Amino acid sequence: MVKKRKKIKYMDLLQLVLLVVPAVKLAKKMIKEGHRK
């Protein structure tokens, strides 16, 4: 059961990273656009 929990946590972490990375890229783009104005 402990192993399963660790696997689920790892998958959740992976999903979180996949969601955060594009968000950070978008934020950087927005900051660049803001600096341009």
N, C-alpha and C positions, 0 to 999 in steps of 0.2 A: 504493500500500500504506500509505503514511504517513497519507493521508486516511482510509482505512478504520479504521486503528488509533485515530485521533482520534475517529471516530464511535463506535466501540465503547466507548472510554473515557468519552465523553459519556453514552452510554446507561447504562453502569455507574454513573456518577455520579448520573444521574437516578433509577435504580432504588434506589441507596443512600439518596438524599434521601427517596424515597417510603417507604422502610422506617424511616428515622430519625425523620422528622416525627411519625408516629403513636406511636412509642416515646417520644419526648420528651413528647408530650401525655399519654400514659399515666403517665409518671414524674411529671409535674407534678400529675396527679390524685392519685397515690399520696401525694405529699408533702403535698398539701392534706388528704387523709384522715388522714395521720399527725399533722398539726398539730392536727386536730380532737380527737383522742383525749386 
